[in-house]
Amino acid sequence: MKVVEKLIEIAEHEGLLLYPASAGDGVQGDAFLIAPPYTITYAEMHVLLAKLQSSFTRLEEELKEV
């Protein structure tokens, strides 16, 4: 399972858009980017982080099933 691809899919269902990236040598190591607008408010940051946390929780549950 490609973990970052699955996380991005889950985050989309939460209404959060993440961008795939690579880390290290570009082959080993998954990464993702969060690119909120420069005008993001504190309230919007809290919503973003809540959706990200929910996405990680769902990902963890799915990984346990594998």
C-alpha positions in Angstrom: 0.0 0.0 0.0 1.3 3.4 -0.9 0.7 5.2 2.4 0.8 8.8 1.2 -1.5 8.1 -1.7 -4.0 6.5 0.7 -3.7 9.5 3.1 -4.4 11.9 0.2 -7.5 9.9 -0.8 -8.8 9.9 2.8 -8.0 13.6 3.2 -10.0 14.4 0.1 -13.0 12.6 1.6 -12.5 14.9 4.7 -12.5 18.0 2.4 -8.8 18.6 2.7 -6.5 18.8 -0.4 -2.9 17.5 0.1 -0.2 17.4 -2.5 2.0 14.3 -3.0 5.7 14.8 -2.7 8.8 12.7 -2.2 11.5 12.8 0.4 15.1 11.7 0.5 16.2 10.2 -2.8 12.8 10.5 -4.4 12.2 6.8 -4.3 12.3 5.8 -0.7 10.2 8.0 1.5 6.7 9.4 1.0 5.8 13.0 1.8 2.9 15.4 1.3 2.5 19.1 1.3 -0.1 21.3 2.8 -0.5 24.6 1.0 -3.0 26.8 2.8 -3.6 30.4 1.4 -1.5 33.1 3.0 -4.8 34.6 4.2 -5.7 31.6 6.3 -7.2 32.6 9.7 -6.6 30.9 13.0 -10.1 29.4 12.9 -9.4 28.0 9.4 -6.1 26.6 10.7 -7.9 24.7 13.4 -10.3 23.3 10.8 -7.4 22.2 8.6 -5.6 20.6 11.5 -8.8 18.8 12.7 -9.3 17.4 9.2 -5.6 16.3 9.0 -5.9 14.6 12.4 -9.1 12.9 11.3 -7.4 11.7 8.1 -4.4 10.3 10.1 -6.8 8.5 12.4 -8.7 6.9 9.5 -5.4 6.0 7.8 -4.2 4.3 11.0 -7.4 2.3 11.2 -7.0 1.2 7.6 -3.4 0.2 8.1 -4.3 -2.0 11.0 -6.6 -4.0 8.7 -3.8 -4.7 6.3 
